[in-house]
Amino acid sequence: MNRLPRHYVIILVVFWGLWVAMVLALHYVFRLENQGSIDATSSILGLFLSLGALLRQRDGTEEPVTGPLGRLVVTDGPARRRQFDLRQKQTIGRNCGDLLIPEDKMISSQHARIERIDGHWYITDLGSYNYTLIDGRKLEPKIPSQVRYGSDIRMGMSHFRLESYD
């Protein structure tokens, strides 16, 4: 009886392990969706975007940055003139999250998430009651939308502008 070379067996075991991990992760995501906790489509998209960013960091094509990557400036509303230095991924909210805006009662406790992926900024509305707008366009809940520097971002009664950190 012919036996497979050892390196073939190792490759098969690794791929089998990855397959099992992927099936378990998808099962978990869809179970959460059925409970109403999350939207599976946006979660899977976010998983692949995050995985891609992680792989690029690992192969050296994207340098991890430790300082601020951008700035979110409140241009109008109750918190006018406040500025927030942005890191890789932060949550915006009234009383929970990384960027707190307690002055605006129309912003949900966890309103939106802003993150940098592949050198581009994305905002995801986290299912807020009063929605999120980018340049007047309403965002679909839990689906990342790209935002550019200088764009008008509206959450609650507040208007924000995304600026580069120079």
DSSP file with accessible surface (Angstrom, degrees, kcal/mol):
  #  RESIDUE AA STRUCTURE BP1 BP2  ACC     N-H-->O    O-->H-N    N-H-->O    O-->H-N    TCO  KAPPA ALPHA  PHI   PSI    X-CA   Y-CA   Z-CA
    1    1 A M              0   0  224      0, 0.0     2,-0.3     0, 0.0     0, 0.0   0.000 360.0 360.0 360.0 132.1    0.0    0.0    0.0
    2    2 A N        -     0   0  161      1,-0.0     2,-0.3     0, 0.0     0, 0.0  -0.602 360.0-151.2 -80.9 137.3    1.3    3.4   -1.0
    3    3 A R        -     0   0  227     -2,-0.3     3,-0.1     1,-0.0    -1,-0.0  -0.822  19.2-111.7-106.8 148.2    1.6    6.1    1.7
    4    4 A L        -     0   0  105     -2,-0.3     5,-0.1     1,-0.1    -1,-0.0  -0.504  41.9 -99.5 -72.2 143.7    1.3    9.8    1.2
    5    5 A P    >>  -     0   0   56      0, 0.0     4,-1.6     0, 0.0     3,-0.7  -0.291  34.6-112.3 -60.2 151.4    4.5   11.8    1.8
    6    6 A R  H 3> S+     0   0  202      1,-0.2     4,-2.3     2,-0.2     5,-0.2   0.863 114.7  56.0 -57.6 -40.7    4.5   13.4    5.2
    7    7 A H  H 3> S+     0   0  109      1,-0.2     4,-2.2     2,-0.2    -1,-0.2   0.858 105.2  53.7 -66.0 -30.0    4.3   17.0    3.9
    8    8 A Y  H <> S+     0   0  121     -3,-0.7     4,-2.5     2,-0.2    -1,-0.2   0.914 108.3  49.6 -66.2 -41.3    1.1   16.1    2.0
    9    9 A V  H  X S+     0   0   68     -4,-1.6     4,-2.5     2,-0.2    -2,-0.2   0.932 110.5  49.9 -63.5 -42.1   -0.4   14.8    5.2
   10   10 A I  H  X S+     0   0   90     -4,-2.3     4,-2.5     1,-0.2    -2,-0.2   0.934 111.1  49.1 -62.6 -44.3    0.6   18.0    7.1
   11   11 A I  H  X S+     0   0   82     -4,-2.2     4,-2.6     1,-0.2     5,-0.2   0.929 111.4  49.6 -61.9 -44.2   -0.9   20.2    4.3
   12   12 A L  H  X S+     0   0  103     -4,-2.5     4,-2.4     1,-0.2    -2,-0.2   0.915 111.0  49.3 -62.1 -41.2   -4.2   18.2    4.4
   13   13 A V  H  X S+     0   0   88     -4,-2.5     4,-2.5     2,-0.2    -1,-0.2   0.923 111.3  49.5 -65.5 -41.9   -4.4   18.4    8.2
   14   14 A V  H  X S+     0   0   81     -4,-2.5     4,-2.5     2,-0.2    -2,-0.2   0.948 113.1  46.0 -63.4 -47.0   -3.9   22.2    8.1
   15   15 A F  H  X S+     0   0  133     -4,-2.6     4,-2.5     1,-0.2    -1,-0.2   0.903 111.8  51.8 -64.5 -37.2   -6.5   22.7    5.4
   16   16 A W  H  X S+     0   0  171     -4,-2.4     4,-2.6    -5,-0.2    -1,-0.2   0.936 110.1  49.6 -63.3 -42.3   -8.9   20.5    7.3
   17   17 A G  H  X S+     0   0   32     -4,-2.5     4,-2.4     1,-0.2    -2,-0.2   0.914 111.5  48.3 -63.0 -42.1   -8.4   22.5   10.5
   18   18 A L  H  X S+     0   0  106     -4,-2.5     4,-2.5     2,-0.2    -1,-0.2   0.908 111.0  51.4 -64.2 -40.3   -9.0   25.8    8.6
   19   19 A W  H  X S+     0   0  155     -4,-2.5     4,-2.6     2,-0.2    -2,-0.2   0.940 110.8  47.4 -62.4 -45.7  -12.1   24.4    7.0
   20   20 A V  H  X S+     0   0   49     -4,-2.6     4,-2.6     1,-0.2     5,-0.2   0.927 111.9  50.5 -62.9 -43.0  -13.5   23.3   10.4
   21   21 A A  H  X S+     0   0   57     -4,-2.4     4,-2.4     1,-0.2    -1,-0.2   0.918 111.3  48.5 -62.5 -41.3  -12.6   26.7   11.9
   22   22 A M  H  X S+     0   0   82     -4,-2.5     4,-2.7     2,-0.2     5,-0.2   0.931 111.5  49.1 -65.1 -43.7  -14.4   28.5    9.1
   23   23 A V  H  X S+     0   0   65     -4,-2.6     4,-2.5     1,-0.2    -2,-0.2   0.930 112.7  47.8 -62.5 -43.2  -17.5   26.3    9.4
   24   24 A L  H  X S+     0   0  109     -4,-2.6     4,-2.3    -5,-0.2    -1,-0.2   0.912 111.9  49.7 -64.7 -41.1  -17.7   26.9   13.1
   25   25 A A  H  X S+     0   0   42     -4,-2.4     4,-2.5    -5,-0.2    -2,-0.2   0.933 112.6  46.7 -64.1 -44.3  -17.2   30.7   12.7
   26   26 A L  H  X S+     0   0   54     -4,-2.7     4,-2.7     2,-0.2     5,-0.3   0.905 110.8  52.9 -64.8 -39.5  -20.0   30.8   10.1
   27   27 A H  H  X S+     0   0  120     -4,-2.5     4,-2.1    -5,-0.2    -1,-0.2   0.933 110.8  47.5 -59.9 -43.8  -22.3   28.7   12.3
   28   28 A Y  H  X S+     0   0  120     -4,-2.3     4,-2.3     2,-0.2    -2,-0.2   0.927 111.9  49.6 -63.8 -44.8  -21.7   31.1   15.2
   29   29 A V  H  X S+     0   0   20     -4,-2.5     4,-2.1     1,-0.2    -2,-0.2   0.939 113.5  45.4 -61.5 -46.7  -22.4   34.2   13.0
   30   30 A F  H  X S+     0   0   88     -4,-2.7     4,-2.2     1,-0.2    -1,-0.2   0.855 109.9  54.8 -69.8 -30.3  -25.6   32.7   11.6
   31   31 A R  H  X S+     0   0  113     -4,-2.1     4,-1.4    -5,-0.3    -1,-0.2   0.931 109.2  47.9 -66.4 -41.9  -26.8   31.6   15.1
   32   32 A L  H  <>S+     0   0   29     -4,-2.3     5,-2.2     1,-0.2     6,-0.7   0.889 109.9  53.3 -64.6 -37.0  -26.3   35.2   16.3
   33   33 A E  H ><5S+     0   0   63     -4,-2.1     3,-1.6     1,-0.2    -2,-0.2   0.928 106.1  52.3 -64.4 -42.2  -28.2   36.5   13.3
   34   34 A N  H 3<5S+     0   0  137     -4,-2.2    -1,-0.2     1,-0.3    -2,-0.2   0.813 107.4  52.9 -64.6 -27.5  -31.1   34.2   14.1
   35   35 A Q  T 3<5S-     0   0  119     -4,-1.4    -1,-0.3    -5,-0.1    -2,-0.2   0.539 117.1-117.1 -81.3  -6.9  -31.2   35.6   17.6
   36   36 A G  T < 5S+     0   0   60     -3,-1.6    -3,-0.2    -4,-0.4    -2,-0.1   0.564  83.1 119.4  83.6   7.8  -31.4   39.1   16.2
   37   37 A S  S   <S+     0   0   62     -5,-2.2     2,-0.3    -6,-0.2    -4,-0.2   0.853  78.6   1.2 -74.8 -35.6  -28.0   40.1   17.7
   38   38 A I        -     0   0   46     -6,-0.7     2,-0.6    -9,-0.2    -2,-0.2  -0.922  69.5-107.9-145.0 170.2  -26.3   40.8   14.4
   39   39 A D     >  -     0   0   47     -2,-0.3     4,-2.0     1,-0.1     5,-0.2  -0.933  26.8-151.6-102.9 117.3  -26.7   41.0   10.6
   40   40 A A  H  > S+     0   0    1     -2,-0.6     4,-2.7     1,-0.2     5,-0.3   0.869  89.3  57.3 -62.3 -37.5  -24.7   38.0    9.1
   41   41 A T  H  > S+     0   0   99      1,-0.2     4,-2.3     2,-0.2    -1,-0.2   0.956 111.7  40.2 -61.4 -49.3  -24.0   39.7    5.8
   42   42 A S  H  > S+     0   0   12      1,-0.2     4,-2.8     2,-0.2    -1,-0.2   0.863 114.5  54.3 -69.8 -31.9  -22.2   42.7    7.3
   43   43 A S  H  X S+     0   0   37     -4,-2.0     4,-2.3     2,-0.2    -1,-0.2   0.916 110.1  45.6 -66.9 -41.6  -20.5   40.5    9.9
   44   44 A I  H  X S+     0   0   34     -4,-2.7     4,-2.5     2,-0.2     5,-0.2   0.930 113.8  49.6 -67.6 -41.5  -19.1   38.2    7.2
   45   45 A L  H  X S+     0   0   78     -4,-2.3     4,-2.6    -5,-0.3     5,-0.2   0.946 112.7  47.4 -60.2 -46.5  -18.0   41.3    5.1
   46   46 A G  H  X S+     0   0   21     -4,-2.8     4,-2.7     1,-0.2     5,-0.2   0.890 109.8  53.9 -61.6 -38.3  -16.4   42.8    8.2
   47   47 A L  H  X S+     0   0   86     -4,-2.3     4,-2.5     2,-0.2    -2,-0.2   0.941 111.7  43.7 -61.7 -45.8  -14.7   39.5    9.0
   48   48 A F  H  X S+     0   0  122     -4,-2.5     4,-2.6     2,-0.2    -2,-0.2   0.900 113.7  50.6 -69.5 -38.2  -13.1   39.3    5.5
   49   49 A L  H  X S+     0   0   38     -4,-2.6     4,-2.2    -5,-0.2    -2,-0.2   0.935 114.0  45.2 -63.1 -43.8  -12.1   43.0    5.5
   50   50 A S  H  X S+     0   0   54     -4,-2.7     4,-2.5    -5,-0.2    -2,-0.2   0.904 112.5  50.9 -65.9 -40.7  -10.4   42.5    8.9
   51   51 A L  H  X S+     0   0   81     -4,-2.5     4,-2.6    -5,-0.2    -2,-0.2   0.924 110.0  50.3 -63.1 -42.2   -8.8   39.3    7.8
   52   52 A G  H  X S+     0   0   16     -4,-2.6     4,-2.2     1,-0.2    -2,-0.2   0.924 111.6  47.5 -62.2 -43.1   -7.4   41.0    4.6
   53   53 A A  H  X S+     0   0   12     -4,-2.2     4,-2.0     1,-0.2    -1,-0.2   0.910 111.9  50.9 -64.7 -39.1   -6.0   43.9    6.7
   54   54 A L  H  X S+     0   0  106     -4,-2.5     4,-2.1     1,-0.2    -2,-0.2   0.925 110.2  48.8 -64.8 -43.1   -4.4   41.5    9.1
   55   55 A L  H  X S+     0   0   93     -4,-2.6     4,-2.2     1,-0.2     6,-0.2   0.895 109.6  52.1 -65.8 -38.9   -2.8   39.5    6.3
   56   56 A R  H  <>S+     0   0   74     -4,-2.2     5,-1.4     1,-0.2     6,-1.3   0.893 109.6  49.6 -65.3 -37.7   -1.4   42.6    4.7
   57   57 A Q  H ><5S+     0   0   68     -4,-2.0     3,-0.8     4,-0.2    -2,-0.2   0.914 110.6  51.5 -64.0 -38.7    0.1   43.7    8.1
   58   58 A R  H 3<5S+     0   0  216     -4,-2.1    -2,-0.2     1,-0.2    -1,-0.2   0.880 110.0  46.5 -68.5 -38.3    1.6   40.2    8.4
   59   59 A D  T 3<5S-     0   0  105     -4,-2.2    -1,-0.2    -5,-0.1    -2,-0.2   0.456 115.6-113.6 -87.3   2.6    3.3   40.2    5.0
   60   60 A G  T < 5S+     0   0   46     -3,-0.8    -3,-0.2    -4,-0.5     3,-0.1   0.502  85.1 116.5  88.4   3.7    4.7   43.7    5.5
   61   61 A T  S   <S+     0   0   97     -5,-1.4     2,-0.4    -6,-0.2    -4,-0.2   0.707  79.1  42.3 -79.5 -17.1    2.7   45.5    2.8
   62   62 A E  S    S-     0   0   38     -6,-1.3    -2,-0.2    -9,-0.1    -1,-0.2  -0.970  82.2-141.6-131.4 118.3    0.9   47.7    5.5
   63   63 A E        -     0   0  149     -2,-0.4     2,-0.2    -3,-0.1    -6,-0.1  -0.589  22.8-118.2 -76.9 132.0    2.8   49.1    8.3
   64   64 A P        -     0   0   88      0, 0.0     2,-0.4     0, 0.0    -1,-0.1  -0.529  29.7-149.0 -68.1 134.5    1.1   49.1   11.7
   65   65 A V        -     0   0   82     -2,-0.2    23,-0.2     1,-0.1     4,-0.1  -0.903  18.2-174.5-109.8 134.0    0.7   52.7   12.8
   66   66 A T        +     0   0  137     -2,-0.4    -1,-0.1     2,-0.1     3,-0.1   0.725  63.9  67.7 -99.8 -24.4    0.7   53.6   16.5
   67   67 A G  S    S-     0   0   26      1,-0.2    -2,-0.1    20,-0.1     0, 0.0  -0.215 103.8 -58.1 -86.4-178.4   -0.1   57.3   16.4
   68   68 A P        -     0   0   34      0, 0.0    19,-0.2     0, 0.0    -1,-0.2  -0.320  40.7-165.6 -61.0 141.5   -3.3   59.1   15.3
   69   69 A L        -     0   0   21     17,-3.5    96,-0.6     1,-0.2     2,-0.3   0.573  65.5 -18.7-103.0 -17.6   -4.4   58.2   11.8
   70   70 A G  E     -AB  86 164A   0     16,-0.9    16,-3.2    94,-0.2     2,-0.4  -0.959  62.4-112.2-170.5-176.2   -7.0   61.0   11.3
   71   71 A R  E     -AB  85 163A  48     92,-2.8    92,-3.1    -2,-0.3     2,-0.6  -0.999   8.8-152.9-140.2 138.8   -9.2   63.5   13.1
   72   72 A L  E     -AB  84 162A   1     12,-2.7    12,-2.4    -2,-0.4     2,-0.5  -0.962  19.7-165.8-111.3 116.8  -12.9   63.8   13.4
   73   73 A V  E     -AB  83 161A  11     88,-2.5    88,-2.2    -2,-0.6     2,-0.7  -0.905  18.8-134.6-109.1 130.1  -14.0   67.4   13.9
   74   74 A V  E     + B   0 160A   1      8,-2.9     7,-2.5    -2,-0.5    86,-0.3  -0.746  27.4 175.3 -82.4 113.9  -17.4   68.4   15.2
   75   75 A T  E     +     0   0A  38     84,-2.3     2,-0.3    -2,-0.7    85,-0.2   0.683  63.1   8.9 -95.6 -20.5  -18.4   71.2   12.8
   76   76 A D  E    S+ B   0 159A  83     83,-1.4    83,-2.7     3,-0.0    -1,-0.3  -0.985  92.7  52.6-158.4 150.5  -22.0   71.8   14.1
   77   77 A G  S >  S-     0   0   23     -2,-0.3     3,-1.7    81,-0.2    81,-0.2  -0.620  98.3 -39.9 116.8-175.2  -24.3   70.6   16.9
   78   78 A P  T 3  S+     0   0   59      0, 0.0    -1,-0.2     0, 0.0    80,-0.1   0.763 135.8  45.5 -60.9 -27.1  -24.1   70.5   20.7
   79   79 A A  T >  S+     0   0    4     -3,-0.2     3,-1.9    22,-0.1    -5,-0.2   0.027  83.8 166.0-105.5  27.4  -20.4   69.4   20.8
   80   80 A R  T <   +     0   0  138     -3,-1.7    -5,-0.2     1,-0.2     3,-0.1  -0.062  61.5  18.7 -50.6 140.7  -19.3   72.0   18.2
   81   81 A R  T 3  S+     0   0  197     -7,-2.5    -1,-0.2     1,-0.3     2,-0.2   0.369  88.7 132.1  78.4  -0.8  -15.5   72.5   17.9
   82   82 A R    <   -     0   0   85     -3,-1.9    -8,-2.9    -8,-0.1     2,-0.4  -0.539  40.2-158.4 -75.9 149.8  -14.6   69.3   19.7
   83   83 A Q  E     -A   73   0A 114    -10,-0.2     2,-0.4    -2,-0.2   -10,-0.2  -0.981   7.1-160.7-130.1 143.9  -11.9   67.2   17.9
   84   84 A F  E     -A   72   0A  20    -12,-2.4   -12,-2.7    -2,-0.4     2,-0.4  -0.990  16.1-136.6-126.7 125.2  -11.2   63.5   18.2
   85   85 A D  E     -A   71   0A  67     -2,-0.4     2,-0.4   -14,-0.2   -14,-0.2  -0.665  29.1-137.4 -75.5 133.7   -7.9   61.8   17.2
   86   86 A L  E     -A   70   0A   0    -16,-3.2   -17,-3.5    -2,-0.4   -16,-0.9  -0.775  20.2-172.8-101.7 137.0   -8.7   58.6   15.3
   87   87 A R        -     0   0  114     -2,-0.4     3,-0.2   -19,-0.2    29,-0.1  -0.321  53.1 -69.2-102.9-164.6   -7.0   55.3   15.7
   88   88 A Q  S    S+     0   0   64      1,-0.2    28,-2.7   -23,-0.2     2,-0.3   0.888 116.0   2.8 -59.2 -44.8   -7.5   52.2   13.6
   89   89 A K  E    S+F  115   0B 107     26,-0.2     2,-0.3     2,-0.0    26,-0.2  -0.954  71.4 165.9-152.3 123.7  -11.0   51.4   14.9
   90   90 A Q  E     -F  114   0B  22     24,-2.9    24,-3.0    -2,-0.3     2,-0.4  -0.993  28.0-131.1-142.8 150.7  -13.2   53.3   17.3
   91   91 A T  E     -F  113   0B  30     -2,-0.3     8,-2.7    22,-0.2     7,-1.1  -0.815  17.5-150.1-101.4 139.0  -16.9   53.3   18.3
   92   92 A I  E     +Fg 112  99B   0     20,-3.6    20,-1.8    -2,-0.4    19,-1.7  -0.914  34.4 135.5-109.0 131.6  -18.8   56.6   18.5
   93   93 A G  E     - g   0 100B   0      6,-2.2     8,-2.2    -2,-0.4    16,-0.3  -0.987  59.8-109.2-165.3 172.7  -21.6   57.0   21.0
   94   94 A R  S    S-     0   0   72     14,-1.9    15,-0.2    -2,-0.3    -1,-0.1   0.871 111.9  -4.5 -79.5 -40.1  -23.4   59.0   23.7
   95   95 A N  S    S+     0   0   97     14,-0.4     2,-0.3     1,-0.2    14,-0.1   0.372 127.9  52.4-138.9   6.3  -22.4   57.0   26.7
   96   96 A C  S    S+     0   0   52     13,-1.3    15,-0.2    12,-0.2    -1,-0.2  -0.993  81.7  43.4-137.5 148.7  -20.5   53.9   25.4
   97   97 A G  S    S-     0   0   36     -2,-0.3    -5,-0.2     1,-0.1     3,-0.2  -0.623  89.8 -67.6 117.4-175.1  -17.5   53.7   23.1
   98   98 A D  S    S+     0   0   95     -7,-1.1     2,-0.7     1,-0.2    -6,-0.2   0.818 120.0  48.5 -86.1 -36.6  -14.2   55.3   22.4
   99   99 A L  E    S-g   92   0B   8     -8,-2.7    -6,-2.2    -3,-0.2     2,-0.4  -0.892  79.4-163.0-110.2 101.8  -15.5   58.7   21.2
  100  100 A L  E     +g   93   0B  74     -2,-0.7    -6,-0.2    -8,-0.2     3,-0.1  -0.727  18.3 175.3 -93.1 132.9  -18.0   59.9   23.7
  101  101 A I    >   +     0   0    1     -8,-2.2     3,-1.0    -2,-0.4     6,-0.2  -0.662  11.1 161.3-132.0  73.6  -20.5   62.7   22.7
  102  102 A P  T 3   +     0   0   62      0, 0.0    -1,-0.1     0, 0.0    -8,-0.1   0.730  66.3  71.7 -70.7 -17.4  -22.8   63.0   25.7
  103  103 A E  T 3  S+     0   0   81      1,-0.1     2,-0.9    -3,-0.1    -9,-0.1   0.789  86.2  69.9 -67.4 -29.2  -23.9   66.5   24.7
  104  104 A D    X   -     0   0    0     -3,-1.0     3,-1.4     1,-0.1    -1,-0.1  -0.792  60.3-174.0 -97.5 103.5  -26.0   65.2   21.7
  105  105 A K  T 3  S+     0   0  147     -2,-0.9    -1,-0.1     1,-0.3    51,-0.1   0.603  80.9  65.5 -73.2  -9.4  -29.0   63.4   23.1
  106  106 A M  T 3  S+     0   0   79     49,-0.1     2,-0.4     2,-0.1    50,-0.3   0.544  81.5  91.9 -89.5  -8.7  -29.9   62.2   19.5
  107  107 A I  S <  S-     0   0    0     -3,-1.4   -13,-0.1    -6,-0.2   -14,-0.1  -0.738  82.4-121.0 -85.3 133.5  -26.8   60.1   19.2
  108  108 A S    >   -     0   0   24     -2,-0.4   -14,-1.9     1,-0.1     3,-0.7  -0.242  25.2-105.9 -68.4 163.1  -27.4   56.5   20.3
  109  109 A S  T 3  S+     0   0   50      1,-0.3   -13,-1.3   -16,-0.3   -14,-0.4   0.895 121.6  18.2 -60.2 -40.4  -25.3   55.0   23.1
  110  110 A Q  T 3  S+     0   0  105    -17,-0.2    -1,-0.3     1,-0.1   -17,-0.2  -0.814  85.2 158.5-126.4  90.2  -23.3   53.0   20.5
  111  111 A H    <   -     0   0    0    -19,-1.7    15,-2.4    -3,-0.7    17,-0.5   0.933  54.2 -15.0 -84.7 -50.7  -24.2   54.9   17.3
  112  112 A A  E     -FH  92 125B   0    -20,-1.8   -20,-3.6    13,-0.3     2,-0.4  -0.951  50.1-131.1-152.1 166.1  -21.5   54.1   14.8
  113  113 A R  E     -FH  91 124B  63     11,-2.3    11,-2.7    -2,-0.3     2,-0.4  -0.986  14.9-162.9-124.8 136.1  -18.0   52.6   14.3
  114  114 A I  E     +FH  90 123B   1    -24,-3.0   -24,-2.9    -2,-0.4     2,-0.3  -0.976  20.4 164.4-117.6 131.8  -15.2   54.3   12.3
  115  115 A E  E     -FH  89 122B  14      7,-2.5     7,-2.8    -2,-0.4     2,-0.6  -0.991  34.5-127.4-147.6 155.4  -12.3   52.3   11.1
  116  116 A R  E     + H   0 121B  59    -28,-2.7     2,-0.4    -2,-0.3     5,-0.2  -0.920  29.8 173.1-107.5 122.5   -9.4   52.4    8.7
  117  117 A I  E >   - H   0 120B   6      3,-2.9     3,-1.9    -2,-0.6   -67,-0.1  -0.998  69.2 -11.5-132.1 126.8   -9.0   49.4    6.3
  118  118 A D  T 3  S-     0   0   59     -2,-0.4    -1,-0.1     1,-0.3     3,-0.1   0.846 128.7 -54.4  55.4  35.3   -6.5   49.3    3.5
  119  119 A G  T 3  S+     0   0   36      1,-0.2     2,-0.3    -3,-0.0    -1,-0.3   0.554 119.3 104.3  80.1   4.7   -5.7   53.0    3.9
  120  120 A H  E <   -H  117   0B  86     -3,-1.9    -3,-2.9    28,-0.0     2,-0.3  -0.913  68.3-123.9-119.8 149.3   -9.4   54.0    3.5
  121  121 A W  E     -HI 116 147B   5     26,-0.7    26,-2.6    -2,-0.3     2,-0.4  -0.726  26.0-172.4 -92.9 139.7  -11.9   55.1    6.2
  122  122 A Y  E     -HI 115 146B  40     -7,-2.8    -7,-2.5    -2,-0.3     2,-0.4  -0.985   9.5-158.2-130.0 141.0  -15.2   53.3    6.7
  123  123 A I  E     -HI 114 145B   0     22,-2.8    22,-2.2    -2,-0.4     2,-0.5  -0.974   6.5-166.7-117.7 135.9  -18.2   54.2    8.9
  124  124 A T  E     -H  113   0B   1    -11,-2.7   -11,-2.3    -2,-0.4     2,-0.4  -0.987  17.8-137.8-122.3 121.1  -20.7   51.6   10.0
  125  125 A D  E     -Hj 112 141B   3     15,-0.5    17,-3.7    -2,-0.5   -13,-0.3  -0.671  13.7-147.8 -73.2 128.5  -24.0   52.6   11.5
  126  126 A L        -     0   0   39    -15,-2.4   -14,-0.1    -2,-0.4    -1,-0.1   0.021  59.8 -75.1 -91.5  29.8  -24.5   50.2   14.4
  127  127 A G  S    S-     0   0   44    -16,-0.2    -1,-0.1     1,-0.1   -15,-0.1   0.805  73.8-178.5  83.9  32.2  -28.3   50.1   14.1
  128  128 A S    >   -     0   0   17    -17,-0.5     3,-0.6     1,-0.1    -1,-0.1  -0.208  33.4-128.2 -66.4 155.3  -28.8   53.5   15.7
  129  129 A Y  T 3  S+     0   0  201      1,-0.2    -1,-0.1     2,-0.1   -22,-0.1   0.865 108.2  38.5 -71.0 -37.5  -32.3   55.0   16.1
  130  130 A N  T 3  S-     0   0   40    -24,-0.3    26,-0.4     1,-0.1    -1,-0.2   0.135 105.5-137.9-104.2  17.6  -31.5   58.3   14.4
  131  131 A Y    <   -     0   0  100     -3,-0.6    25,-0.7    24,-0.1     2,-0.4   0.388  11.6 -96.1  52.9 176.9  -29.3   56.8   11.6
  132  132 A T  E     -C  155   0A   0      7,-0.3     7,-2.7    23,-0.1     2,-0.4  -0.983  29.8-159.8-130.1 139.2  -26.0   58.1   10.2
  133  133 A L  E     -CD 154 138A  25     21,-2.3    21,-2.8    -2,-0.4     2,-0.5  -0.954   7.6-163.4-121.7 140.3  -25.5   60.2    7.0
  134  134 A I  E >  S-CD 153 137A   5      3,-2.3     3,-2.2    -2,-0.4    19,-0.2  -0.986  85.5 -22.0-119.9 117.1  -22.4   60.7    4.8
  135  135 A D  T 3  S-     0   0  102     17,-3.6    -1,-0.1    -2,-0.5    18,-0.1   0.884 130.1 -49.9  48.9  42.1  -22.8   63.8    2.6
  136  136 A G  T 3  S+     0   0   59     16,-0.3     2,-0.5     1,-0.2    -1,-0.3   0.386 112.0 122.3  83.9  -4.1  -26.6   63.5    2.9
  137  137 A R  E <   -D  134   0A 128     -3,-2.2    -3,-2.3     1,-0.0     2,-0.3  -0.821  61.6-129.5 -97.5 124.2  -26.7   59.8    2.1
  138  138 A K  E     -D  133   0A 125     -2,-0.5     2,-0.3    -5,-0.2    -5,-0.2  -0.517  22.8-130.5 -73.8 132.7  -28.3   57.6    4.7
  139  139 A L        -     0   0    2     -7,-2.7    -7,-0.3    -2,-0.3    -1,-0.1  -0.603  15.4-119.1 -83.6 143.1  -26.2   54.6    5.7
  140  140 A E    >   -     0   0  127     -2,-0.3     3,-1.5     3,-0.2   -15,-0.5  -0.618  44.9 -97.4 -74.0 136.1  -27.6   51.1    5.8
  141  141 A P  B 3  S+j  125   0B  64      0, 0.0   -15,-0.2     0, 0.0   -99,-0.1  -0.290 100.1   2.6 -59.8 137.8  -27.3   49.7    9.3
  142  142 A K  T 3  S+     0   0   64    -17,-3.7   -16,-0.1     1,-0.1  -103,-0.1   0.623 100.3 113.5  64.6  19.9  -24.3   47.4    9.9
  143  143 A I    <   -     0   0   65     -3,-1.5   -18,-0.4   -18,-0.2    -3,-0.2  -0.976  69.5-122.8-120.5 117.9  -22.9   47.8    6.4
  144  144 A P        -     0   0   19      0, 0.0     2,-0.4     0, 0.0   -20,-0.2  -0.323  27.7-166.3 -60.9 135.7  -19.5   49.6    6.2
  145  145 A S  E     -I  123   0B  18    -22,-2.2   -22,-2.8    -6,-0.0     2,-0.1  -0.994  21.8-117.8-125.2 133.6  -19.5   52.7    3.9
  146  146 A Q  E     -I  122   0B  64     -2,-0.4     2,-0.4   -24,-0.2   -24,-0.3  -0.398  28.8-166.4 -71.3 141.0  -16.4   54.4    2.7
  147  147 A V  E     -I  121   0B   3    -26,-2.6   -26,-0.7    -2,-0.1     2,-0.3  -0.980   6.1-147.6-128.4 141.3  -15.9   58.0    3.8
  148  148 A R    >   -     0   0  159     -2,-0.4     3,-2.0     1,-0.1    14,-0.3  -0.718  34.2 -82.8-106.7 160.5  -13.4   60.4    2.4
  149  149 A Y  T 3  S+     0   0  104     -2,-0.3    14,-0.2     1,-0.3    -1,-0.1  -0.324 116.9  24.3 -58.9 136.9  -11.5   63.3    3.9
  150  150 A G  T 3  S+     0   0   50     12,-3.4    -1,-0.3     1,-0.3    13,-0.1   0.307  88.5 140.9  89.6  -8.8  -13.7   66.5    4.0
  151  151 A S    <   -     0   0   11     -3,-2.0    11,-0.9    11,-0.2     2,-0.6  -0.334  56.0-119.5 -66.9 148.8  -17.0   64.5    3.9
  152  152 A D  E     - E   0 161A  58      9,-0.2   -17,-3.6    -3,-0.1     2,-0.5  -0.811  31.4-169.8 -89.6 119.8  -19.9   65.8    6.0
  153  153 A I  E     -CE 134 160A   0      7,-2.8     7,-3.5    -2,-0.6     2,-0.5  -0.950   1.8-163.1-113.0 128.1  -20.9   63.1    8.5
  154  154 A R  E     +CE 133 159A  92    -21,-2.8   -21,-2.3    -2,-0.5     2,-0.4  -0.958  16.9 165.4-120.1 129.1  -24.1   63.5   10.5
  155  155 A M  E >   -CE 132 158A   0      3,-2.2     3,-2.1    -2,-0.5   -48,-0.2  -0.986  68.9 -36.9-135.7 126.0  -25.1   61.6   13.6
  156  156 A G  T 3  S-     0   0    7    -25,-0.7   -49,-0.0   -26,-0.4   -51,-0.0  -0.381 123.8 -28.6  60.1-130.5  -28.0   62.9   15.7
  157  157 A M  T 3  S+     0   0   94     -2,-0.1     2,-0.3    -3,-0.1    -1,-0.3   0.404 119.6  98.5 -94.9   1.3  -27.8   66.7   15.7
  158  158 A S  E <   - E   0 155A   0     -3,-2.1    -3,-2.2   -81,-0.2     2,-0.4  -0.706  56.5-156.3 -98.0 142.9  -24.1   66.8   15.2
  159  159 A H  E     -BE  76 154A  47    -83,-2.7   -84,-2.3    -2,-0.3   -83,-1.4  -0.946  15.2-170.1-112.8 138.1  -22.1   67.2   12.0
  160  160 A F  E     -BE  74 153A   0     -7,-3.5    -7,-2.8    -2,-0.4     2,-0.4  -0.871  12.6-152.3-125.0 156.8  -18.6   65.9   11.7
  161  161 A R  E     -BE  73 152A  94    -88,-2.2   -88,-2.5    -2,-0.3     2,-0.5  -0.999  16.0-136.4-129.4 131.5  -15.8   66.3    9.2
  162  162 A L  E     -B   72   0A   0    -11,-0.9   -12,-3.4    -2,-0.4     2,-0.3  -0.743  29.3-178.1 -86.3 126.4  -13.1   63.7    8.6
  163  163 A E  E     -B   71   0A  49    -92,-3.1   -92,-2.8    -2,-0.5     2,-0.1  -0.936  28.4-112.1-124.7 151.4   -9.6   65.3    8.3
  164  164 A S  E     -B   70   0A  38     -2,-0.3     2,-1.1   -94,-0.2   -94,-0.2  -0.427  34.7-114.4 -74.7 156.1   -6.2   63.8    7.7
  165  165 A Y              0   0   92    -96,-0.6    -1,-0.1    -2,-0.1   -80,-0.0  -0.750 360.0 360.0 -97.1  93.1   -3.8   64.0   10.6
  166  166 A D              0   0  170     -2,-1.1   -96,-0.0     0, 0.0    -3,-0.0  -0.879 360.0 360.0-111.5 360.0   -1.1   66.3    9.4
